[in-house]
């Protein structure tokens, strides 16, 4: 059974179809890239999967459960986490505080248990701080744990955003342009983190304009053009498809890999 199924899903804004009759599946443990020209519907698709947009038609299933009508928090509670194109951090909080707040999303103790400080809540709290420390080490941010998140370099803020999403123990991680504004060294580091997450069993779906990075990170590509899926296959197959090269208008980022 696929982890996520997108079935004939469309998203209209007025009379404009940002997504039209989109159908494909995401398998557990795979690294999938979603590519396409600007305005092709990539971020709209991420927003629709994660519940920030409700599809106009069609349905989305996660572990065979319909999630198309759920709120973003309900979808997140099922194990679907996402990052954003911009740095969505608590800028005035420390790096550690950002991690702890995210890790608490995976805690099951209810508000009453927290209020009365029951044993299960104390145990959860200890586990959350341990998990936060562990992830800061994993993502190379341990030395910045006491730094104000808003003062971190741009690349470190991007890495922190991914680490925060991972702190919530996702089954499916949606990355929306995680390498925006990064230099080559930072991109290499981010790629290593993404590969490590996949090896840990987290299914990763990534939207990214850096085609060189996308080819290294993704084993399979889904290509969107004007809200339609025009290709869905192994990465090395997709980059040689005539229709994919044409939708990119012959730009260098596709031609150099075709």
Secondary structure, 3 states (H helix, E strand, C coil): CCCEEEEEEEEEECCEEEEEEEEEEECCCCEEEEECCCCCCHHHHHHHHCCCCCCCEEEEEECCEECCCCCHHHHHHHCEEECCCCCCCCCCCEHHHHHHHHHHHHCCCCHHHHHCCCHHHHHHHHHHHHHHHHHHHHCCCHHHCCCEHHHCCHHHHHHHHHHHHHHCCCCEEEEECCCCCCCHHHHHHHHHHHHHHHHCCCEEEEECCCHHHHHHHCCEEEEEECCEEEEEEEHHHHCCCHHHHHHCCCCHHHHCCC
